[in-house]
Amino acid sequence: MKNKDFTAIVPEHCTGKEIEACASVTLDTLGDASIAYRHARERLFDINNWHRIAGTISARFQLLDASGKQVDRSPHEADFIRVDIPGPGIKQAMVTTG
């Protein structure tokens, strides 16, 4: 299968800001930590439902296979994530045809 080059479809970053976010939890037992880890892993791999965690006005996320077809499973190597950000967008991101 030939690899696709999608780098040209992403507009150059011109405005905005960068943020780094992190969180940590200290649990009492190794068993509690194991349960919390499994729960976090399940949520991380459930890409099609990230919007439920982030809230109703957040972006929508879709897991796509290597050919661009939406799939409902855990991610695999060579998969893509489509991000649909609400709002009118910015001028630099507008694509016109014709």
Secondary structure in CASP SS format (residue, H / E / C, confidence):
PFRMAT SS
TARGET T0000
AUTHOR 0000-0000-0000
METHOD secondary structure of the structure
MODEL  1
M C 1.00
K C 1.00
N C 1.00
K C 1.00
D C 1.00
F C 1.00
T H 1.00
A H 1.00
I H 1.00
V C 1.00
P C 1.00
E C 1.00
H C 1.00
C C 1.00
T C 1.00
G C 1.00
K C 1.00
E C 1.00
I C 1.00
E C 1.00
A C 1.00
C C 1.00
A C 1.00
S C 1.00
V C 1.00
T C 1.00
L C 1.00
D C 1.00
T C 1.00
L H 1.00
G H 1.00
D H 1.00
A H 1.00
S H 1.00
I H 1.00
A H 1.00
Y H 1.00
R H 1.00
H H 1.00
A H 1.00
R H 1.00
E H 1.00
R H 1.00
L H 1.00
F H 1.00
D C 1.00
I H 1.00
N H 1.00
N H 1.00
W H 1.00
H H 1.00
R H 1.00
I H 1.00
A H 1.00
G C 1.00
T C 1.00
I C 1.00
S C 1.00
A C 1.00
R E 1.00
F E 1.00
Q E 1.00
L E 1.00
L E 1.00
D C 1.00
A C 1.00
S C 1.00
G C 1.00
K C 1.00
Q E 1.00
V C 1.00
D C 1.00
R C 1.00
S C 1.00
P C 1.00
H C 1.00
E C 1.00
A C 1.00
D C 1.00
F E 1.00
I E 1.00
R E 1.00
V E 1.00
D E 1.00
I C 1.00
P C 1.00
G C 1.00
P C 1.00
G C 1.00
I C 1.00
K H 1.00
Q H 1.00
A H 1.00
M C 1.00
V C 1.00
T C 1.00
T C 1.00
G C 1.00
END
